[in-house]
Amino acid sequence: MKKIPIDDILAGRKSRYSLVIGIAKRAREIANEAAKKGEVLIETPVNLAIKDFKAHKYELFEPETNV
């Protein structure tokens, strides 16, 4: 399994948790879209989702917390 450094993607973010959730949701979207179209993916949906976030195609919105 290829390890991808998340520090580049995490820059400016508050939590790794929100990044992981965002990637998981995007990966699910990619997998569902491919299934509907009957496409076979060469890469895993998770790797494709990570690439989307690295390329800034998707943005995470993290609410301000008053803790």
Secondary structure, DSSP 8 states (H G I E B T S, - for coil): ------HHHHTT-S-HHHHHHHHHHHHHHHHHHHHHHT---SS-HHHHHHHHHHTTSS---------
